[in-house]
Amino acid sequence: MAVLLAHLLKWQHQPGRRGASWEVTIRNPRKGIVRRLRKTPSLKADLQDADGWESVWEDATAQAAEETGLSSFPERCPWSAEQVLGLDWLPM
């Protein structure tokens, strides 16, 4: 999830670098997470866990900062789990 969130952050904060390969780097982990949730429905409870989201968000922002050199990311994830896992959703 942290990798997916980091890619979504990069998509949002670096619009000039968007491209088809970036869409693939978002789509693939997203599909993997959705597949895992289908196979293990009990994991869906983790999507409602605020502490879990906070920890994953910290990892995601650290990764995005390291890869982009940017540091002005929100303190909390601004997107819902439904948005993050929505196959056609991308932040603007």
C-alpha positions in Angstrom: 0.0 0.0 0.0 2.9 2.4 0.8 4.3 1.9 -2.7 0.9 2.6 -4.3 0.4 5.7 -2.1 3.9 7.0 -3.0 3.2 6.6 -6.7 -0.1 8.5 -6.3 1.8 11.3 -4.5 4.3 11.5 -7.3 1.5 11.6 -9.8 -0.2 14.4 -8.0 2.9 16.5 -7.2 4.8 16.0 -10.5 2.2 16.5 -13.2 4.9 17.3 -15.8 6.4 13.8 -15.4 3.1 11.8 -15.8 3.1 9.2 -18.5 1.9 5.8 -19.4 4.7 4.0 -17.4 3.6 5.9 -14.3 0.0 4.7 -14.8 1.4 1.2 -15.0 3.3 1.7 -11.7 0.0 2.7 -10.1 -2.3 0.2 -11.8 -0.1 -2.9 -11.0 0.1 -2.5 -7.2 -3.5 -1.4 -7.1 -4.6 -4.6 -8.8 -2.4 -6.7 -6.5 -3.9 -5.2 -3.4 -7.5 -5.6 -4.7 -6.7 -9.2 -5.6 -5.3 -9.8 -2.1 -8.3 -8.3 -0.4 -10.5 -10.6 -2.5 -8.5 -13.7 -1.4 -8.3 -12.5 2.2 -11.4 -10.5 3.1 -10.4 -10.1 6.7 -7.7 -7.7 5.5 -10.5 -5.2 4.6 -10.6 -4.3 8.3 -7.1 -2.9 8.0 -8.4 -0.3 5.5 -10.5 1.1 8.4 -7.6 1.2 10.9 -6.5 4.8 11.3 -3.2 3.8 13.0 -2.4 1.5 10.1 -3.1 4.2 7.6 -1.0 6.6 9.5 2.0 4.2 9.5 1.6 3.4 5.8 1.2 7.1 4.9 4.5 7.9 6.7 6.2 5.2 4.7 4.6 6.5 1.5 5.6 10.1 2.1 9.2 9.1 3.0 9.5 7.1 -0.2 8.0 9.8 -2.3 10.3 12.4 -0.7 13.3 10.3 -1.4 12.4 9.7 -5.0 11.3 13.2 -5.8 13.3 15.5 -3.5 10.0 17.1 -2.5 8.9 17.4 1.1 5.6 19.2 1.2 3.2 16.3 1.4 0.0 16.3 3.6 0.4 15.0 7.2 -2.5 12.6 6.6 -3.7 10.7 3.5 -6.1 13.0 1.8 -7.7 10.1 -0.1 -10.2 7.5 0.9 -9.4 3.8 0.6 -12.1 3.6 -2.2 -10.2 6.3 -4.1 -6.8 4.7 -3.6 -8.0 1.3 -4.8 -10.4 2.6 -7.5 -9.0 1.3 -10.8 -9.8 4.5 -12.7 -9.1 7.1 -10.1 -6.0 9.3 -10.1 -5.4 12.4 -8.0 -5.2 15.8 -9.7 
